[in-house]
Amino acid sequence: MSQRLSELLRRDLATDPAIAGVTADSRKVRPGDGFIAWPGAATDAREHVAGALTSGATACLVELASADRFAFS
């Protein structure tokens, strides 16, 4: 069962896609999923935003600190 991004964030949004699932592992993104992309101990998931979008992610939650180093920013 999917939810709207606005329901998950509890905010009004101009664009409000349906989110089927949520993952922080870009290898597990399926069409309709939301992707959580933040720096980790082993890898910085922000490096995988483009791949997650290519895999069908409808939204990405991204930590913006130092995000200017990445192509999506």
C-alpha positions in Angstrom: 0.0 0.0 0.0 1.5 3.3 -1.0 1.3 6.6 0.7 1.7 10.1 -0.6 5.0 11.9 0.2 3.0 14.7 1.9 1.6 12.1 4.3 5.0 10.7 5.2 6.5 14.2 5.7 3.3 15.7 7.2 3.7 18.7 4.9 1.8 20.3 2.0 3.8 19.8 -1.1 3.5 21.2 -4.7 4.5 17.8 -6.1 3.2 14.9 -4.2 4.2 11.5 -5.6 3.0 8.1 -4.3 5.7 6.3 -2.4 5.4 2.5 -2.5 8.3 1.8 -0.1 11.4 3.4 1.4 15.0 2.3 1.4 18.5 3.6 2.1 20.1 1.0 -0.1 20.2 2.2 -3.7 20.6 -1.4 -4.9 17.2 -2.2 -3.5 15.2 0.7 -5.0 12.2 -0.4 -7.0 9.9 1.8 -9.1 7.8 4.0 -6.9 10.1 3.8 -3.9 11.6 6.7 -1.9 15.3 6.7 -1.4 17.0 8.0 1.7 20.5 9.4 0.8 22.8 10.5 3.5 26.4 10.0 4.4 27.2 6.7 6.1 30.3 5.2 7.8 31.3 3.2 4.7 29.8 5.1 1.8 27.9 8.4 1.1 24.5 7.4 -0.3 24.3 10.8 -2.0 26.7 9.4 -4.6 23.8 7.0 -5.6 20.9 9.4 -6.1 21.2 9.3 -9.9 21.2 5.5 -9.9 18.2 5.4 -7.5 16.2 7.8 -9.8 17.2 5.6 -12.8 15.9 2.6 -10.9 12.5 4.3 -10.5 12.7 6.2 -7.2 9.9 8.8 -7.1 11.6 10.9 -4.3 14.9 11.2 -2.6 15.5 12.4 0.9 19.0 14.0 0.8 21.1 15.7 3.5 22.1 18.9 1.9 25.3 19.6 3.9 28.1 19.5 1.3 25.6 18.3 -1.3 27.0 20.7 -3.9 29.7 18.1 -4.6 27.1 15.9 -6.3 25.5 16.1 -9.7 21.9 16.2 -8.4 22.3 19.4 -6.4 
